[in-house]
Amino acid sequence: MNRTTFYAHFQDKYDFLEYWMTEKFQMTLRDRLPEEPRCNADNLRILIQAIFDFLLRFQQYSTPGDKQFEAIFENAMHQDLQRLLLKRINEVDTQGFSQEKLEAMALVISWGIFGSALQWSRNPQDRSMETMFEEVIEVISVNLAPFCEQTPS
């Protein structure tokens, strides 16, 4: 690819790297999440597991030279997660909630999921993935309960 073509699509190499990482993250979520937009306990578990797995792989395959790009990647991934959650929340009955409240809820929940997974992926030996995953599920499920179908036990 020549320079003209590259710069017709991307501002610089950082823009390209952000696009590339975002595509990898979205592909992972598309491959793992069911097509149905329903918010339920099963889909939430799949989403959180996919994020934990993706961030663990990201940390495992990162090299010391990649550290300069971590913030770009993390920001792009978090924004994608936030948009996905807001979209899923907006697809159910949200009467009684303002759009601002729904956006704030998606922001807080996305940080709860992403921040927990990111922190754990940086020190996976501190706790097992299963333990951390179950704790995150418990907290997030409570906050999404008004919008998600409950799975029978």
C-alpha angles and dihedrals in degrees: 000000000000125000095256092056092045094051092045086066105028135035093217143329091287091056089051093048091049090050092048094050092044090053091051091049094047091047090053091051093045091050094049105035121077117248091242112094094214116136107224138139094265094052091045091053091050091049095049093044090051091052093048091048094046094049092046090053090045091055093044094053097040117109126206088259090058093062091089089062099044095095092051092050095044093049092049093048093047092050090051091051092048091051092048093051093047091050092050093046091049091053092066131061105292099168111150093030123098119225088246091056091048091050091049090049092051090048095051095043093046090052090047091054099035097039093049093047092046094049091047093047090057092056107019093159091067093071136001117260090238093056094047092042093052092048092051091047091052094052097041094046091059092053095046095043095104090058104035132075113241116239112227113249 
